[in-house]
Amino acid sequence: MLDKFVDDLKESAGTMARLTSLAVAAAVCLFITTGFLCAAAFIFVLERHGAMYACLAGAAVFFVCAALAAICYEMRKRAIKRKPVEAAKSSLQTALSDPIVVAAALQAVRVVGIKRLVPLLAIGGIALGLMAKRSSAKE
């Protein structure tokens, strides 16, 4: 049970890291593309209508980009809210109620020692409390 939980955690973390790196690369490319398109639009409008209209056209392009980014952010935020959190909670509860996990924890206490384990458990408890507080705030 614990092995499956750890494997799922590793797999989801690896997938998240790959997706994040791809998103960062796409964002950088989009930013560079937008910069060149704005420069081209600025020069085109500058030659035809003057400096003031060129600056307004550049501002309009960046406004449209900002509006599209805000719309994408809201859509992503709503999609995350729709996903059920109950499945993750139930798998954690199942893992903690498994007697094999309890036996492994007792064995870890024997090997590490109680004096060394108390500070680690305190830090883990604080981290767990902060995570629980953050997940309940999102709901």
Contacts in CASP RR format, 6 or more apart in sequence:
PFRMAT RR
TARGET T0000
AUTHOR 0000-0000-0000
METHOD contacts of the structure
MODEL  1
MLDKFVDDLKESAGTMARLTSLAVAAAVCLFITTGFLCAAAFIFVLERHG
AMYACLAGAAVFFVCAALAAICYEMRKRAIKRKPVEAAKSSLQTALSDPI
VVAAALQAVRVVGIKRLVPLLAIGGIALGLMAKRSSAKE
1 94 0 8 1.000
1 95 0 8 1.000
1 98 0 8 1.000
1 100 0 8 1.000
1 101 0 8 1.000
2 95 0 8 1.000
2 98 0 8 1.000
2 100 0 8 1.000
2 101 0 8 1.000
2 104 0 8 1.000
5 91 0 8 1.000
5 92 0 8 1.000
5 95 0 8 1.000
8 91 0 8 1.000
34 61 0 8 1.000
34 62 0 8 1.000
34 65 0 8 1.000
37 61 0 8 1.000
38 58 0 8 1.000
38 61 0 8 1.000
38 62 0 8 1.000
41 57 0 8 1.000
41 58 0 8 1.000
41 61 0 8 1.000
42 54 0 8 1.000
42 55 0 8 1.000
42 57 0 8 1.000
42 58 0 8 1.000
43 54 0 8 1.000
45 53 0 8 1.000
45 54 0 8 1.000
45 57 0 8 1.000
45 58 0 8 1.000
46 54 0 8 1.000
81 138 0 8 1.000
85 135 0 8 1.000
85 139 0 8 1.000
95 101 0 8 1.000
108 117 0 8 1.000
109 117 0 8 1.000
112 120 0 8 1.000
END
